[in-house]
Amino acid sequence: MAFRFYSAHLSQATRSLALWVFAAGLMLIGFGLLTILLRHIFISIIAGLFFVAGTIVMFWGVRLFIAAMRMGRPPRGGMEAYRENVNVRIEEP
């Protein structure tokens, strides 16, 4: 009877991990080849994504700028601001 430092489960897990690592390597090589072969298509897609992201960021910047301008203005109704459904409770000792 041979003494083993590992079980069949560990061996199976190692084989499974090796299979996943090998498949990931093949996929990376495939994506690299596609990038080389279809460079113009990928560049167009990435440029489009950057354009959309830039547009969204500019839109949010304008919204924040408008919100900041509104925060600096005094209220329309004078110095006393009207708040709906606000109750101020002061407890006296």
N, CA, C and O atoms as a GROMACS GRO file, in nm:
protein
  372
    1MET      N    1   0.084  -0.116   0.000
    1MET     CA    2   0.000   0.000   0.000
    1MET      C    3   0.090   0.124   0.000
    1MET      O    4   0.177   0.140   0.085
    2ALA      N    5   0.066   0.210  -0.098
    2ALA     CA    6   0.147   0.330  -0.113
    2ALA      C    7   0.085   0.443  -0.030
    2ALA      O    8  -0.037   0.459  -0.026
    3PHE      N    9   0.172   0.520   0.034
    3PHE     CA   10   0.127   0.633   0.114
    3PHE      C   11   0.124   0.758   0.024
    3PHE      O   12   0.226   0.792  -0.036
    4ARG      N   13   0.009   0.825   0.015
    4ARG     CA   14  -0.006   0.943  -0.070
    4ARG      C   15  -0.030   1.066   0.015
    4ARG      O   16  -0.100   1.061   0.117
    5PHE      N   17   0.028   1.176  -0.028
    5PHE     CA   18   0.006   1.303   0.040
    5PHE      C   19  -0.114   1.378  -0.017
    5PHE      O   20  -0.146   1.486   0.032
    6TYR      N   21  -0.180   1.325  -0.114
    6TYR     CA   22  -0.293   1.392  -0.177
    6TYR      C   23  -0.401   1.288  -0.202
    6TYR      O   24  -0.376   1.167  -0.200
    7SER      N   25  -0.521   1.338  -0.225
    7SER     CA   26  -0.633   1.248  -0.252
    7SER      C   27  -0.673   1.260  -0.399
    7SER      O   28  -0.619   1.341  -0.473
    8ALA      N   29  -0.767   1.177  -0.438
    8ALA     CA   30  -0.817   1.182  -0.576
    8ALA      C   31  -0.892   1.313  -0.601
    8ALA      O   32  -0.896   1.362  -0.714
    9HIS      N   33  -0.952   1.369  -0.497
    9HIS     CA   34  -1.024   1.495  -0.513
    9HIS      C   35  -0.929   1.608  -0.546
    9HIS      O   36  -0.960   1.692  -0.631
   10LEU      N   37  -0.814   1.612  -0.482
   10LEU     CA   38  -0.715   1.715  -0.510
   10LEU      C   39  -0.662   1.701  -0.652
   10LEU      O   40  -0.641   1.801  -0.721
   11SER      N   41  -0.641   1.580  -0.695
   11SER     CA   42  -0.594   1.556  -0.831
   11SER      C   43  -0.698   1.601  -0.933
   11SER      O   44  -0.664   1.663  -1.034
   12GLN      N   45  -0.824   1.572  -0.906
   12GLN     CA   46  -0.931   1.612  -0.997
   12GLN      C   47  -0.944   1.765  -1.001
   12GLN      O   48  -0.966   1.823  -1.107
   13ALA      N   49  -0.931   1.829  -0.884
   13ALA     CA   50  -0.940   1.975  -0.879
   13ALA      C   51  -0.824   2.038  -0.957
   13ALA      O   52  -0.844   2.138  -1.025
   14THR      N   53  -0.706   1.980  -0.946
   14THR     CA   54  -0.590   2.033  -1.018
   14THR      C   55  -0.609   2.017  -1.169
   14THR      O   56  -0.576   2.108  -1.245
   15ARG      N   57  -0.662   1.904  -1.211
   15ARG     CA   58  -0.688   1.884  -1.355
   15ARG      C   59  -0.792   1.983  -1.405
   15ARG      O   60  -0.778   2.038  -1.514
   16SER      N   61  -0.896   2.005  -1.325
   16SER     CA   62  -1.000   2.099  -1.366
   16SER      C   63  -0.943   2.240  -1.376
   16SER      O   64  -0.973   2.312  -1.471
   17LEU      N   65  -0.861   2.280  -1.279
   17LEU     CA   66  -0.798   2.411  -1.283
   17LEU      C   67  -0.707   2.423  -1.404
   17LEU      O   68  -0.706   2.527  -1.471
   18ALA      N   69  -0.631   2.320  -1.435
   18ALA     CA   70  -0.542   2.323  -1.550
   18ALA      C   71  -0.622   2.339  -1.680
   18ALA      O   72  -0.579   2.409  -1.771
   19LEU      N   73  -0.738   2.274  -1.687
   19LEU     CA   74  -0.823   2.286  -1.806
   19LEU      C   75  -0.873   2.429  -1.822
   19LEU      O   76  -0.872   2.483  -1.932
   20TRP      N   77  -0.918   2.491  -1.712
   20TRP     CA   78  -0.967   2.629  -1.718
   20TRP      C   79  -0.856   2.727  -1.754
   20TRP      O   80  -0.878   2.820  -1.831
   21VAL      N   81  -0.737   2.707  -1.700
   21VAL     CA   82  -0.624   2.795  -1.732
   21VAL      C   83  -0.586   2.780  -1.878
   21VAL      O   84  -0.557   2.879  -1.945
   22PHE      N   85  -0.585   2.658  -1.929
   22PHE     CA   86  -0.553   2.634  -2.070
   22PHE      C   87  -0.657   2.699  -2.161
   22PHE      O   88  -0.622   2.760  -2.261
   23ALA      N   89  -0.785   2.685  -2.125
   23ALA     CA   90  -0.892   2.746  -2.206
   23ALA      C   91  -0.882   2.898  -2.202
   23ALA      O   92  -0.903   2.964  -2.304
   24ALA      N   93  -0.849   2.955  -2.086
   24ALA     CA   94  -0.833   3.100  -2.076
   24ALA      C   95  -0.717   3.148  -2.163
   24ALA      O   96  -0.726   3.252  -2.227
   25GLY      N   97  -0.606   3.072  -2.165
   25GLY     CA   98  -0.493   3.106  -2.251
   25GLY      C   99  -0.530   3.104  -2.398
   25GLY      O  100  -0.490   3.193  -2.473
   26LEU      N  101  -0.606   3.002  -2.439
   26LEU     CA  102  -0.651   2.996  -2.578
   26LEU      C  103  -0.742   3.113  -2.614
   26LEU      O  104  -0.733   3.170  -2.723
   27MET      N  105  -0.830   3.150  -2.520
   27MET     CA  106  -0.919   3.263  -2.546
   27MET      C  107  -0.840   3.393  -2.556
   27MET      O  108  -0.872   3.477  -2.641
   28LEU      N  109  -0.739   3.412  -2.472
   28LEU     CA  110  -0.658   3.533  -2.480
   28LEU      C  111  -0.582   3.541  -2.613
   28LEU      O  112  -0.573   3.648  -2.673
   29ILE      N  113  -0.529   3.428  -2.657
   29ILE     CA  114  -0.460   3.426  -2.786
   29ILE      C  115  -0.559   3.458  -2.898
   29ILE      O  116  -0.525   3.532  -2.991
   30GLY      N  117  -0.679   3.403  -2.890
   30GLY     CA  118  -0.782   3.430  -2.991
   30GLY      C  119  -0.823   3.576  -2.994
   30GLY      O  120  -0.836   3.634  -3.102
   31PHE      N  121  -0.843   3.636  -2.876
   31PHE     CA  122  -0.878   3.778  -2.873
   31PHE      C  123  -0.764   3.863  -2.926
   31PHE      O  124  -0.788   3.964  -2.993
   32GLY      N  125  -0.640   3.824  -2.898
   32GLY     CA  126  -0.526   3.898  -2.951
   32GLY      C  127  -0.521   3.892  -3.103
   32GLY      O  128  -0.497   3.994  -3.168
   33LEU      N  129  -0.545   3.774  -3.160
   33LEU     CA  130  -0.546   3.761  -3.306
   33LEU      C  131  -0.662   3.840  -3.368
   33LEU      O  132  -0.645   3.904  -3.472
   34LEU      N  133  -0.779   3.835  -3.304
   34LEU     CA  134  -0.891   3.914  -3.356
   34LEU      C  135  -0.861   4.062  -3.351
   34LEU      O  136  -0.900   4.136  -3.442
   35THR      N  137  -0.793   4.106  -3.247
   35THR     CA  138  -0.757   4.247  -3.237
   35THR      C  139  -0.661   4.287  -3.348
   35THR      O  140  -0.672   4.395  -3.406
   36ILE      N  141  -0.568   4.199  -3.378
   36ILE     CA  142  -0.473   4.229  -3.486
   36ILE      C  143  -0.543   4.229  -3.621
   36ILE      O  144  -0.520   4.318  -3.704
   37LEU      N  145  -0.630   4.130  -3.643
   37LEU     CA  146  -0.694   4.117  -3.774
   37LEU      C  147  -0.806   4.220  -3.794
   37LEU      O  148  -0.823   4.271  -3.905
   38LEU      N  149  -0.880   4.250  -3.689
   38LEU     CA  150  -0.995   4.340  -3.702
   38LEU      C  151  -0.969   4.472  -3.627
   38LEU      O  152  -1.056   4.522  -3.556
   39ARG      N  153  -0.851   4.525  -3.645
   39ARG     CA  154  -0.809   4.643  -3.570
   39ARG      C  155  -0.901   4.762  -3.593
   39ARG      O  156  -0.935   4.832  -3.497
   40HIS      N  157  -0.941   4.788  -3.716
   40HIS     CA  158  -1.022   4.906  -3.744
   40HIS      C  159  -1.160   4.897  -3.679
   40HIS      O  160  -1.214   4.997  -3.632
   41ILE      N  161  -1.216   4.778  -3.676
   41ILE     CA  162  -1.347   4.761  -3.614
   41ILE      C  163  -1.338   4.785  -3.464
   41ILE      O  164  -1.423   4.854  -3.407
   42PHE      N  165  -1.236   4.728  -3.399
   42PHE     CA  166  -1.221   4.747  -3.255
   42PHE      C  167  -1.192   4.892  -3.221
   42PHE      O  168  -1.242   4.944  -3.121
   43ILE      N  169  -1.111   4.958  -3.302
   43ILE     CA  170  -1.081   5.099  -3.277
   43ILE      C  171  -1.207   5.182  -3.289
   43ILE      O  172  -1.227   5.274  -3.210
   44SER      N  173  -1.292   5.153  -3.386
   44SER     CA  174  -1.417   5.227  -3.403
   44SER      C  175  -1.510   5.204  -3.285
   44SER      O  176  -1.572   5.298  -3.237
   45ILE      N  177  -1.519   5.081  -3.238
   45ILE     CA  178  -1.605   5.050  -3.123
   45ILE      C  179  -1.555   5.122  -2.999
   45ILE      O  180  -1.634   5.182  -2.926
   46ILE      N  181  -1.425   5.116  -2.974
   46ILE     CA  182  -1.369   5.180  -2.856
   46ILE      C  183  -1.383   5.332  -2.865
   46ILE      O  184  -1.414   5.397  -2.766
   47ALA      N  185  -1.361   5.388  -2.983
   47ALA     CA  186  -1.378   5.532  -3.000
   47ALA      C  187  -1.523   5.572  -2.975
   47ALA      O  188  -1.550   5.676  -2.914
   48GLY      N  189  -1.616   5.491  -3.021
   48GLY     CA  190  -1.758   5.518  -2.996
   48GLY      C  191  -1.791   5.514  -2.848
   48GLY      O  192  -1.867   5.596  -2.798
   49LEU      N  193  -1.733   5.416  -2.777
   49LEU     CA  194  -1.756   5.407  -2.632
   49LEU      C  195  -1.702   5.529  -2.560
   49LEU      O  196  -1.767   5.581  -2.469
   50PHE      N  197  -1.582   5.575  -2.598
   50PHE     CA  198  -1.526   5.695  -2.537
   50PHE      C  199  -1.612   5.818  -2.568
   50PHE      O  200  -1.629   5.904  -2.482
   51PHE      N  201  -1.664   5.826  -2.690
   51PHE     CA  202  -1.748   5.939  -2.727
   51PHE      C  203  -1.876   5.941  -2.643
   51PHE      O  204  -1.916   6.046  -2.593
   52VAL      N  205  -1.939   5.825  -2.627
   52VAL     CA  206  -2.061   5.815  -2.546
   52VAL      C  207  -2.030   5.847  -2.400
   52VAL      O  208  -2.105   5.920  -2.335
   53ALA      N  209  -1.920   5.792  -2.347
   53ALA     CA  210  -1.883   5.819  -2.209
   53ALA      C  211  -1.855   5.967  -2.188
   53ALA      O  212  -1.896   6.024  -2.087
   54GLY      N  213  -1.786   6.031  -2.282
   54GLY     CA  214  -1.759   6.173  -2.271
   54GLY      C  215  -1.886   6.257  -2.275
   54GLY      O  216  -1.898   6.355  -2.202
   55THR      N  217  -1.981   6.218  -2.360
   55THR     CA  218  -2.109   6.289  -2.367
   55THR      C  219  -2.185   6.278  -2.236
   55THR      O  220  -2.241   6.376  -2.188
   56ILE      N  221  -2.186   6.159  -2.178
   56ILE     CA  222  -2.256   6.138  -2.051
   56ILE      C  223  -2.190   6.219  -1.940
   56ILE      O  224  -2.260   6.281  -1.859
   57VAL      N  225  -2.058   6.221  -1.935
   57VAL     CA  226  -1.988   6.297  -1.832
   57VAL      C  227  -2.015   6.446  -1.848
   57VAL      O  228  -2.036   6.516  -1.749
   58MET      N  229  -2.015   6.496  -1.972
   58MET     CA  230  -2.045   6.638  -1.995
   58MET      C  231  -2.188   6.670  -1.951
   58MET      O  232  -2.211   6.775  -1.891
   59PHE      N  233  -2.282   6.583  -1.979
   59PHE     CA  234  -2.422   6.603  -1.939
   59PHE      C  235  -2.433   6.614  -1.788
   59PHE      O  236  -2.500   6.703  -1.737
   60TRP      N  237  -2.368   6.523  -1.715
   60TRP     CA  238  -2.372   6.527  -1.569
   60TRP      C  239  -2.300   6.650  -1.516
   60TRP      O  240  -2.343   6.706  -1.415
   61GLY      N  241  -2.194   6.694  -1.581
   61GLY     CA  242  -2.126   6.816  -1.540
   61GLY      C  243  -2.216   6.938  -1.552
   61GLY      O  244  -2.217   7.024  -1.464
   62VAL      N  245  -2.290   6.947  -1.662
   62VAL     CA  246  -2.383   7.058  -1.680
   62VAL      C  247  -2.492   7.054  -1.575
   62VAL      O  248  -2.529   7.157  -1.520
   63ARG      N  249  -2.544   6.935  -1.546
   63ARG     CA  250  -2.648   6.922  -1.442
   63ARG      C  251  -2.596   6.964  -1.305
   63ARG      O  252  -2.665   7.033  -1.230
   64LEU      N  253  -2.472   6.924  -1.273
   64LEU     CA  254  -2.414   6.966  -1.145
   64LEU      C  255  -2.391   7.117  -1.141
   64LEU      O  256  -2.412   7.180  -1.037
   65PHE      N  257  -2.348   7.175  -1.252
   65PHE     CA  258  -2.326   7.319  -1.258
   65PHE      C  259  -2.457   7.394  -1.236
   65PHE      O  260  -2.461   7.492  -1.162
   66ILE      N  261  -2.565   7.348  -1.300
   66ILE     CA  262  -2.696   7.412  -1.282
   66ILE      C  263  -2.744   7.396  -1.138
   66ILE      O  264  -2.798   7.490  -1.081
   67ALA      N  265  -2.725   7.278  -1.079
   67ALA     CA  266  -2.765   7.257  -0.940
   67ALA      C  267  -2.686   7.347  -0.847
   67ALA      O  268  -2.741   7.398  -0.750
   68ALA      N  269  -2.556   7.367  -0.874
   68ALA     CA  270  -2.475   7.454  -0.790
   68ALA      C  271  -2.521   7.599  -0.804
   68ALA      O  272  -2.520   7.673  -0.705
   69MET      N  273  -2.560   7.641  -0.922
   69MET     CA  274  -2.611   7.776  -0.940
   69MET      C  275  -2.740   7.796  -0.863
   69MET      O  276  -2.761   7.901  -0.803
   70ARG      N  277  -2.828   7.697  -0.864
   70ARG     CA  278  -2.955   7.707  -0.792
   70ARG      C  279  -2.934   7.711  -0.642
   70ARG      O  280  -3.010   7.775  -0.570
   71MET      N  281  -2.831   7.643  -0.593
   71MET     CA  282  -2.805   7.643  -0.449
   71MET      C  283  -2.760   7.779  -0.400
   71MET      O  284  -2.787   7.814  -0.286
   72GLY      N  285  -2.691   7.856  -0.483
   72GLY     CA  286  -2.639   7.985  -0.442
   72GLY      C  287  -2.743   8.097  -0.444
   72GLY      O  288  -2.719   8.203  -0.387
   73ARG      N  289  -2.857   8.076  -0.508
   73ARG     CA  290  -2.960   8.180  -0.517
   73ARG      C  291  -3.042   8.187  -0.389
   73ARG      O  292  -3.061   8.086  -0.321
   74PRO      N  293  -3.090   8.309  -0.356
   74PRO     CA  294  -3.184   8.318  -0.244
   74PRO      C  295  -3.319   8.261  -0.287
   74PRO      O  296  -3.347   8.253  -0.406
   75PRO      N  297  -3.403   8.221  -0.192
   75PRO     CA  298  -3.534   8.166  -0.227
   75PRO      C  299  -3.622   8.270  -0.296
   75PRO      O  300  -3.605   8.390  -0.274
   76ARG      N  301  -3.714   8.224  -0.378
   76ARG     CA  302  -3.799   8.316  -0.455
   76ARG      C  303  -3.897   8.392  -0.367
   76ARG      O  304  -3.929   8.507  -0.398
   77GLY      N  305  -3.945   8.334  -0.262
   77GLY     CA  306  -4.047   8.396  -0.179
   77GLY      C  307  -3.992   8.492  -0.077
   77GLY      O  308  -4.063   8.525   0.019
   78GLY      N  309  -3.874   8.538  -0.089
   78GLY     CA  310  -3.816   8.628   0.008
   78GLY      C  311  -3.717   8.553   0.095
   78GLY      O  312  -3.666   8.447   0.059
   79MET      N  313  -3.691   8.611   0.211
   79MET     CA  314  -3.594   8.550   0.301
   79MET      C  315  -3.649   8.427   0.372
   79MET      O  316  -3.574   8.337   0.408
   80GLU      N  317  -3.780   8.423   0.392
   80GLU     CA  318  -3.843   8.310   0.460
   80GLU      C  319  -3.870   8.200   0.359
   80GLU      O  320  -3.952   8.217   0.269
   81ALA      N  321  -3.803   8.090   0.372
   81ALA     CA  322  -3.822   7.979   0.279
   81ALA      C  323  -3.940   7.894   0.324
   81ALA      O  324  -3.953   7.864   0.442
   82TYR      N  325  -4.025   7.857   0.231
   82TYR     CA  326  -4.141   7.774   0.261
   82TYR      C  327  -4.103   7.628   0.241
   82TYR      O  328  -4.052   7.589   0.136
   83ARG      N  329  -4.130   7.550   0.341
   83ARG     CA  330  -4.104   7.407   0.333
   83ARG      C  331  -4.234   7.334   0.359
   83ARG      O  332  -4.298   7.355   0.462
   84GLU      N  333  -4.273   7.250   0.270
   84GLU     CA  334  -4.397   7.175   0.286
   84GLU      C  335  -4.372   7.052   0.372
   84GLU      O  336  -4.272   6.982   0.355
   85ASN      N  337  -4.463   7.026   0.463
   85ASN     CA  338  -4.458   6.910   0.552
   85ASN      C  339  -4.334   6.910   0.642
   85ASN      O  340  -4.276   6.805   0.667
   86VAL      N  341  -4.293   7.028   0.689
   86VAL     CA  342  -4.180   7.036   0.779
   86VAL      C  343  -4.229   7.095   0.910
   86VAL      O  344  -4.285   7.204   0.912
   87ASN      N  345  -4.208   7.023   1.018
   87ASN     CA  346  -4.244   7.070   1.151
   87ASN      C  347  -4.117   7.086   1.234
   87ASN      O  348  -4.036   6.994   1.242
   88VAL      N  349  -4.100   7.202   1.294
   88VAL     CA  350  -3.986   7.226   1.378
   88VAL      C  351  -4.032   7.211   1.522
   88VAL      O  352  -4.122   7.282   1.566
   89ARG      N  353  -3.971   7.122   1.594
   89ARG     CA  354  -4.008   7.098   1.734
   89ARG      C  355  -3.891   7.139   1.822
   89ARG      O  356  -3.778   7.097   1.802
   90ILE      N  357  -3.923   7.223   1.920
   90ILE     CA  358  -3.822   7.267   2.013
   90ILE      C  359  -3.868   7.223   2.153
   90ILE      O  360  -3.974   7.263   2.200
   91GLU      N  361  -3.790   7.142   2.216
   91GLU     CA  362  -3.825   7.095   2.349
   91GLU      C  363  -3.759   7.187   2.451
   91GLU      O  364  -3.638   7.209   2.447
   92GLU      N  365  -3.840   7.239   2.542
   92GLU     CA  366  -3.787   7.325   2.646
   92GLU      C  367  -3.763   7.242   2.771
   92GLU      O  368  -3.845   7.157   2.806
   93PRO      N  369  -3.652   7.266   2.839
   93PRO     CA  370  -3.622   7.185   2.959
   93PRO      C  371  -3.710   7.218   3.076
   93PRO      O  372  -3.696   7.158   3.183
   0.00000   0.00000   0.00000
